[in-house]
Amino acid sequence: LQNISERKKSETELKEAKEEAEEANLAKSQFLANMSHEIRTPMNAIIGLTHLINQNNLNDSQKNYISKIEGSSKTLLRIINDILDFSKIEAGKLELESIKFNLDKVFENISTLYTASAANKGIDLNFDIDDNVPSVLKGDPLRLEQIITNLTANAIKFTSQGEVNVIVRVLEELENKIKLHFSVTDTGIGLTKEQIEKLFTAFTQADNSTTRKYGGT
C-alpha cells in the first residue's frame, strides 16, 4: 500500500510540474508576442518618418545617412519579428515563405550592416557568388538573411585580422529547382574539436574568457 501511495504521489507531482512548465511556457510566449507588437509600432513610425525625410532635397551625404538609418530600422524590425517567431515556433505555426527575391539584394543588406564594422577592425568582408547562381530565386529571403547575418556577425566578432568570406556555390541544378551551398569562412580564432561537438545543442559558451574578450552573453 505504501508503494502504491508513493507512486500516486510521484505521478501527481509530475503532473503538477508539467502543468507549471506549460503555464510558464505560455506566459513566455505571450510576453514575447506582446513585446514584439509594442516595439514594432514605434519602429514603423521611424521607418515612415525616414521615408518622408528622404522625399526632401537632400545632398548625397544626407541621402546616404538616411538610407542607412532606413536599412538599419528595417533590420531591427525584422529582429523584432524574429522574436515573434519564437512564439510561432512553439505553437507549431511558423511557415516558410516561397517568394521571388534577388540574392544580390540579400547580400547588399548584409554588406550595409557589417562592412563598416569589419573595416573598423582592419579585416576584409568579401562576398563570392558563383556566376552560375541565378540572380533571381524563389524561397524565403528573410530566413536566409537571418542565417547569413548571424554567421557573418559572429565571424567578424571572432576575427582580429585577415578576412571573412561569404561564399555561394551551386550544388545541384534541376529543371525548376536549384540547390545552393552557403558558407561563411574566417581567419579568426576557430573552434577546437571538442567545441565543434557542442554545436547545434542548447547554447553554451566555448570559453568563459571568450565572453570577456569578445563580448556576448
C-alpha positions in Angstrom: 0.0 0.0 0.0 2.9 2.4 0.8 4.5 1.8 -2.6 1.1 2.5 -4.4 0.6 5.6 -2.3 4.2 6.9 -3.1 3.7 6.1 -6.8 0.5 8.1 -6.9 2.1 11.0 -5.1 5.0 10.9 -7.5 2.6 10.9 -10.5 0.7 13.8 -9.0 3.9 15.8 -8.5 5.0 15.1 -12.1 1.6 16.2 -13.4 1.7 19.4 -11.4 5.3 20.1 -12.5 4.2 19.6 -16.2 1.3 21.9 -15.8 3.5 24.6 -14.2 6.0 24.3 -17.0 3.3 24.6 -19.7 1.9 27.7 -17.9 5.3 29.2 -17.7 6.0 28.5 -21.4 2.6 30.0 -22.4 3.4 33.1 -20.3 6.7 33.5 -22.0 5.2 33.1 -25.5 2.5 35.7 -24.6 5.2 38.1 -23.3 7.3 37.7 -26.5 4.3 38.3 -28.7 3.1 41.4 -26.8 6.6 42.9 -26.5 7.3 42.5 -30.2 4.0 44.0 -31.0 4.6 47.0 -28.8 8.1 47.7 -30.1 7.0 47.3 -33.7 4.7 50.3 -33.5 7.4 53.0 -32.9 9.8 51.2 -35.3 7.2 51.6 -38.0 7.0 55.3 -37.2 10.7 55.7 -37.5 10.7 53.9 -40.9 7.8 56.1 -42.0 9.4 59.4 -40.9 12.7 58.3 -42.5 10.9 57.8 -45.8 9.3 61.3 -45.6 12.7 62.9 -44.9 14.0 61.2 -47.9 11.5 63.0 -50.1 13.2 66.3 -49.4 16.0 67.9 -51.3 19.0 66.2 -49.5 22.6 66.2 -50.5 24.4 62.9 -51.3 25.9 62.6 -47.8 22.5 63.2 -46.1 20.8 60.7 -48.5 23.5 58.1 -47.6 22.9 58.6 -43.9 19.1 58.4 -44.3 19.4 55.3 -46.4 21.5 53.6 -43.7 19.0 54.7 -41.0 16.2 53.2 -43.0 18.1 50.0 -43.7 19.0 49.6 -40.0 15.5 50.3 -38.9 14.1 47.6 -41.2 16.7 45.2 -39.9 15.7 46.0 -36.3 12.1 45.5 -37.4 13.0 42.1 -38.8 14.7 41.2 -35.5 11.5 42.2 -33.6 9.6 39.9 -35.9 12.1 37.2 -35.2 11.2 37.4 -31.5 7.6 36.9 -32.5 8.7 33.8 -34.5 9.7 32.1 -31.2 6.0 32.1 -30.3 5.1 30.8 -33.7 7.7 28.0 -33.5 6.4 26.9 -30.1 2.9 26.9 -31.4 3.9 24.9 -34.5 2.7 27.7 -36.8 5.9 29.0 -38.3 5.8 28.8 -42.1 8.5 29.5 -44.7 7.7 31.9 -47.5 8.2 31.0 -51.1 8.5 34.2 -53.0 10.8 35.6 -55.7 13.8 37.5 -54.4 17.1 38.8 -55.6 20.1 37.2 -53.9 22.3 40.2 -54.6 19.8 42.3 -52.6 20.1 40.0 -49.6 23.9 40.3 -49.6 23.7 44.0 -50.2 21.7 44.3 -46.9 24.3 42.3 -45.1 27.1 44.3 -46.6 25.5 47.5 -45.5 25.2 46.3 -41.9 28.7 44.8 -41.5 31.2 46.2 -44.0 31.9 49.2 -41.7 32.4 47.1 -38.5 34.8 44.8 -40.5 36.7 47.8 -41.8 37.0 49.2 -38.3 38.8 46.0 -37.3 41.0 46.1 -40.3 39.6 43.0 -41.9 38.1 42.4 -45.3 34.5 41.3 -45.8 34.1 39.5 -49.1 31.1 38.2 -51.0 31.8 35.5 -53.5 28.8 34.4 -55.5 29.4 31.9 -58.3 28.5 33.0 -61.8 26.2 30.0 -62.2 24.0 31.2 -59.3 20.8 32.7 -60.7 20.2 36.4 -59.7 16.5 35.7 -59.0 15.5 32.9 -56.8 12.3 31.6 -55.2 12.3 31.0 -51.4 12.4 32.8 -48.1 14.8 35.7 -48.3 14.2 36.8 -44.7 15.2 33.4 -43.2 18.2 33.2 -45.5 19.3 36.7 -44.5 18.8 35.8 -40.8 21.1 32.8 -41.1 23.9 34.5 -43.1 23.7 37.6 -40.9 24.2 35.6 -37.7 27.1 33.7 -39.2 28.7 36.8 -40.6 28.4 38.8 -37.4 30.0 36.0 -35.4 32.8 35.6 -37.9 33.6 39.3 -37.7 33.4 39.3 -33.9 35.9 36.5 -33.5 38.3 37.6 -36.3 41.0 40.1 -35.3 42.9 40.1 -38.6 42.6 38.7 -42.1 39.2 38.3 -43.8 35.6 37.0 -43.6 34.3 35.4 -46.8 30.6 34.7 -47.6 30.6 32.1 -50.4 27.7 30.8 -52.5 28.1 27.8 -54.9 25.7 25.7 -56.9 25.5 22.1 -55.7 22.7 20.7 -57.9 20.5 22.2 -60.6 17.3 20.5 -61.8 14.7 21.7 -64.3 13.0 24.2 -62.0 14.9 23.9 -58.7 18.4 24.6 -57.6 20.4 23.5 -54.5 22.9 26.1 -53.3 25.7 25.8 -50.8 26.3 28.8 -48.5 29.4 29.1 -46.4 31.0 31.7 -44.1 34.7 31.3 -43.5 37.0 33.5 -41.5 40.6 33.7 -40.3 39.6 34.1 -36.7 40.2 32.0 -33.5 38.2 29.0 -34.7 36.9 26.1 -32.6 38.5 23.0 -31.1 37.2 19.6 -32.0 35.6 19.4 -28.6 33.8 22.7 -29.1 32.6 21.7 -32.5 30.9 18.7 -31.0 28.8 21.1 -28.9 27.4 22.9 -31.9 23.6 22.6 -32.6 22.9 21.9 -28.9 21.4 24.3 -26.3 23.5 27.4 -26.1 26.9 27.1 -24.5 29.9 29.5 -24.4 33.0 27.8 -25.8 35.2 29.5 -23.1 34.2 31.9 -20.3 37.1 34.1 -21.1 35.7 34.5 -24.7 32.8 36.4 -23.4 35.1 38.9 -21.6 37.3 39.4 -24.6 34.8 39.4 -27.5 31.5 40.3 -25.8 28.3 38.3 -26.0 26.0 36.7 -23.4 
